[in-house]
Amino acid sequence: MLMLLGFRLANVLSFRSDQRLSMVATELGSGAARRLPIKEAGRPVSVVPVVGIYGANASGKSNTLTGLRMMRHAVLKSVAWVNEEHPVRRVPFALDPQCAEETSFYEVDLELDGIRYTYGFEIDDERVHAEWLHAYPKGRRQVWFDRDGDEIHFAGEGLRGEKQDLVRKTRPDSLFLTVAAEWNNEQLLPVFEWFRDNLWLISPEQDRPQRQEFTKARVVREERFRDQVGRLLTRADLGIVGFDDEALRTGEVRLLHRAGEHTTSLDFAHESMGTRSWFALLGPLLEAFQQGTTVLVDELDASLHPALVAEVIWMFEDAEVNVRGAQMVFTTHDASLLRPLSGGERILDRDMVWISEKDHQGVTQLYPLSSLRPPPRPNENLERGWLLGRFGGAPRVAPGELVREAGEALA
């Protein structure tokens, strides 16, 4: 499997100090975590398939996902920066002028086919200042490379083969990992390919048209995929009974709706926003389950009923659906996902919930519910606790405050 264990950011967007999001399960979980073939401190490591990030508007929830996307962009494009007139290599914390002079820090912790890797770098607007890759092929750390400015060091024989030629090809502003992948280094390719093939950032406003076209193209082209999408559309109780086969033969996607004893084919542009949102999400979700990838979903609840949001989470948690270990990190304001169900089980385990909170200096702090002392009780209503501000991450607005402000402004 290809699993994300966690990532760290510092001096990136609204993150001033070093912040970490971890997918490693804790004792607060109830069984949805996947055990990995790696150990830490002699104990097996398990990871959760889903993490939900809660917080007030502008608290930094989306920046958590965007920061990882920016790291991915640097890994994939650093060699090509030489062809850009003004490449954007990073976006530092903007509310402290000193941060523009400091490096930005990125690091991911991965498990790829039974081996743990820690890869990261520090970069400013002009160059890479540090870069490192540590591997744990037998549970013990091997420093495959460690970069300090223009010097790249290789400790031991963990990274085999010719390396100095790759060092000579690495410009000050390009990442050694990118260069090594460009020249087909077999040991480093799996880490590069994780960034290339295993991260998909889903934003409801920015990329819905592209996701719709991706899903449409596969629906037209692949019968099995079309059946999977059709089943999930019809079971979502949207009034849909299938696809218009005649339209499919011309390469067009039209959905059939039942109207009494008859069915009506609708132009896709006339479908509701909820239907189009669900359709556009299904393509990336099914792709994730088929490939075992990680999806980053900003505002999972946008235009979707809470029942559908819960079903998406359960898909990732279900071992029979999610055979390949796909993962999802999402942001949301949907408090209903936090309440215990009638049988006592939860949609989100306590160790799947993270909070983003911005302090009076505009700095985002990121922390899990499991870090609170005492931690939430097994049967505690997390929805009520979050809405009341007990966990942090709630708007600092008193009831009626904005109403009074609006009244005064309009007077």
SULSUL-V690567 format. One record per helix or strand. SS is the DSSP state (@ for helix, = for strand). FROM is the first residue (numbers start at 1). TO is the last residue. Records with the same first field share a line. If there is no record, write none. Layout:
SS = FROM-TO, FROM-TO
//
This chain:
= = 2-10, 12-12, 15-15, 19-22, 24-24, 34-40, 43-47, 50-55, 104-112, 115-123, 128-136, 142-148, 151-153, 199-203, 240-243, 254-259, 262-267, 294-298, 327-331, 353-358, 364-368
@ = 61-83, 97-101, 164-169, 176-182, 186-197, 208-221, 223-235, 245-249, 268-270, 273-291, 306-317, 335-338, 350-352, 369-371, 382-387, 401-410
//
